[in-house]
Amino acid sequence: MNNNKKSNMTNIWCMVPMREKTLTMDTLNPQVKAVEYAVRGPIVLKAGEIERYLEEGGTKPFSEVIKANIGDAHAMGQQPITFLRQVVALCTFPELMDSPSFPEDAKWRARRILQGCGGHSLGSYSASPGVECIRKDIAAYIEQRDEGVPSDWENIYLTTGASDGIMTILRLLVSGKDSSRTGVMIPIPQYPLYSAAISEMDAVQVNYYLDEDNCWALDINELHRAYQAAKQHCQPRVICIINPGNPTGQVQSKKCIEEVLHFAYEENLFVMSDEVYQDNVYAPDCQFHSFKKVLYEMGPEYFSSVELVSFHSTSKGYTGECGFRGGYMEVINMDPEVKAQLVKLLSVRLCPPLAGQAAMDVIVNPPQPEEHTFKQFHQEKSSVLGALAEKAKLTEQILNAVPGIKCNPVQGAMYAFPRIFIPPKAVEEAKALGMQPDMLYCLRLLEETGICVVPGSGFGQKDRTYHFRMTILPSIEKLNVLLGKVRDFHISFLKEYSGLE
Amino acid sequence: MNNNKKSNMTNIWCMVPMREKTLTMDTLNPQVKAVEYAVRGPIVLKAGEIERYLEEGGTKPFSEVIKANIGDAHAMGQQPITFLRQVVALCTFPELMDSPSFPEDAKWRARRILQGCGGHSLGSYSASPGVECIRKDIAAYIEQRDEGVPSDWENIYLTTGASDGIMTILRLLVSGKDSSRTGVMIPIPQYPLYSAAISEMDAVQVNYYLDEDNCWALDINELHRAYQAAKQHCQPRVICIINPGNPTGQVQSKKCIEEVLHFAYEENLFVMSDEVYQDNVYAPDCQFHSFKKVLYEMGPEYFSSVELVSFHSTSKGYTGECGFRGGYMEVINMDPEVKAQLVKLLSVRLCPPLAGQAAMDVIVNPPQPEEHTFKQFHQEKSSVLGALAEKAKLTEQILNAVPGIKCNPVQGAMYAFPRIFIPPKAVEEAKALGMQPDMLYCLRLLEETGICVVPGSGFGQKDRTYHFRMTILPSIEKLNVLLGKVRDFHISFLKEYSGLE
């Protein structure tokens, strides 16, 4: 039956009619259309174009594009932690167990992980919540981190990076057809995974604004305000916290965390605590407090009732192993029947990547002082974290010396989120072009200097304030050059749009 | 403010009141509740319980649980392909480039992959669609597989296993608030990822039944019937095909594929072709035909218009690398604007795991006859595929010799899906227990023999027919024992419920 058609058609290839497609912008799931994800948005596509243009011999006022848009440490030249890679390589190719160039400390960890894998192979599926011995190591790590607060390994679920865990938990909470009545409280500015997930699930984004004038601290009164306002049109069910903050770099005080947990308790909110930067604290007067430990210290009434999920990842900290897509979540006080539903949902995707699970295991079970590998491991770790602390300080100092830029201290995480003054003339020009003023600013910065940063509008900000997010990950030398270029660009941008040129 | 409460509470831990939870079975997203995933369902949880019981010294009529429920080759003792693991280990720990025990063929591949990674590290994020050189290798592989049919690397998207790709494409197609009017045509029996995804997205599952009496072939008339019936209550927009079939083991003929594509063309359906078992064809009279190649051969009217996505994976074939979560999809004729939306959606999850991408690269770019590593690679590959072919035949033969079991030939993939006769008395007993008759059967099989297989009801089957799915992955010796036990169990089950005992 097709043969006739076929022979008719082969001669008239050029006459093939334009047939309407099944999947078009009109028929596409509108919730997908609504998703925005600035960290890899239009500015990053533009950066890619410029990179290709340079590669093909094109010329620009700069020789390379510096991608300060994403927390991708290795891409910025950070070296992997040797011990972590040794363990994962041993798991991948167990013949290396016979190699004298691999340390015994790494070998026994690799053996132990493989013992937990089906057929002793990284190529088998794990149970959907992850390899059992890795879950146990994570629980032990959490107990140590939280100075004895108990952690049950059956509450630990390995994930494909933290993003996967966050999406999964939101999927449980955002209620199908009623989605547009489910409120999800998120900080503004926020990491745009949250807004993207909320759009995709058609839930209601409930913004609570962080206090820029107070180092981006979370203000409990603002939380109350946001909640009460949201209750007029939806049912807020979950509060998301990012601590240390992305993009703000703020590290929350214990008192602040207590207030949030008390609020969640009073209002019956499910707490999602994004703690992927827990090892990235630089300011000497700041310390990471886990939501779980603070909850425990608030007493049994709280610790036995507030539903809390905390997320961690291999991608940040001192390892920066983004490509392994490793992570975990600890789930506290979840209804046992709901937990069974969570396991079912995870099982549809089978399991997180085993190499990422192995990488996570090294992070929670690193070399101990009595082990031979400790010294090198400790040196590498300190070197990464020391450099990050230095870069955090440097970034804040240089940016604050620029007229029209104000940058809060980078207390933790991997980003600066400076406020930039954009002259009214530039704001008008942007509006005429149908873009956000900080998008215009960042596009100009990219085109004139090759520096790729993300407009503040991608993270959310108060009306008529403008920011950008940049990572502090480039090497000190490169960061110095980068910040110098930002300063020069900013001054000339101000001049241009203030009519001083 | 909390301190008072805290000191009050610490003394009355035991008196903590039961506070209502935020997330309960009543408030859980009902679409999550609706999800079913038999491959890791209740029978597998039961198998885990029995395993733990045995480990703790409990006794059963058997000494081990054999998990024939999931296509997890390495867990069943299949050895990894050496060359693949060498390349991934080199990428993970590039210091091994200096090791004389790694072949040059593996080293240059690893170097090339790392060249394509940010900072030359597997620890950096890749572009969301995957590492560029790997996408190019995949396109070259497809062109070779399809004897010259062009493949554009920009149509290739790496995924986190095939499941991730399938979910992502369905997410584009199933239209938000209108979801319950979007029909997704799937074969029955099917791989339950499809029904799970449809439940989660609240779309309409449109069943087309495969023809058991004709080796589970797809019958075009049945496709028309299912489509017309579905049109009464929804808009069928997509047709899913699994070829070679899971769980059926059927390999589709070229004629059959032409008919499906013609049907999709006429009815404007988006085609999702799950081709993860493309390397797993055993029957001498069968051959894998890719949907894309057949579409091409139908002429430009078809090849330039039918929207088609094909999925592949590292988890199956001769590598069986499930734990790496590698995979890709090739997207044909997708509207360019929709493609941009796809990239945006993928970017929210950042990227698929890099080790899985590297594993995928080895599969599409294996050692060539002129390379030193070819011989060993080829031996290992042939050994795995040869054994699978033998096991496919063995399974069919032994099962068909059992009265009350009828098994179609396992032409491809990794499973047998035999039809089992269940006596009316057993059917009644199952109904009284509120379970499917084949669930009762499989639970009894597990409890009496330690063999874990999945009831046919988890995949879908015609009313009043019963099946189970078992993998053919155990070693020949183990498979012989397993099939013998199934035979003995079946005979005694028949006796028991036919009142002959």
Interface residues (C-beta under 8 A of the other chain):
Chain A: M1 N2 K5 K6 M9 T10 I12 W13 V16 P17 R19 E20 K21 T22 L23 T24 M25 T27 L28 N29 P30 Q31 V32 K33 V35 E36 Y37 V39 R40 G41 I70 D72 A73 H74 A75 M76 G77 Q78 P80 R85 Q86 V88 A89 T92 F93 L96 S99 S101 C117 G118 G119 S121 L122 G123 S124 Y125 S126 A127 S128 T160 G161 S163 D164 M167 R171 L172 L173 V174 S175 G176 K177 L193 A196 A197 E200 D202 R237 V238 E258 H262 N268 L269 F270 E297 M298 G299 P300 E301 Y302 S304 S305 E307 T319 G320 E321 C322 G323 F324 R325 N333 M334 D335 E337 V338 Q341 K344 L345 S347 V348 R349 L350 C351 P352 P353 L354 A355 G356
Chain B: M1 N2 K5 K6 S7 N8 M9 T10 I12 W13 V16 P17 R19 E20 K21 T22 L23 T24 M25 T27 L28 N29 P30 Q31 V32 K33 V35 E36 Y37 V39 R40 G41 G48 I70 D72 A73 H74 A75 M76 G77 Q78 P80 R85 Q86 V88 A89 T92 F93 L96 S99 S101 C117 G118 G119 S121 L122 G123 S124 Y125 S126 S128 T160 G161 S163 D164 M167 R171 L172 L173 V174 S175 G176 K177 L193 A196 A197 E200 D202 R237 V238 E258 H262 N268 L269 F270 E297 M298 G299 P300 E301 Y302 S304 S305 E307 T319 G320 E321 C322 G323 F324 R325 N333 M334 D335 E337 V338 Q341 K344 L345 S347 V348 R349 L350 C351 P352 P353 L354 A355 G356
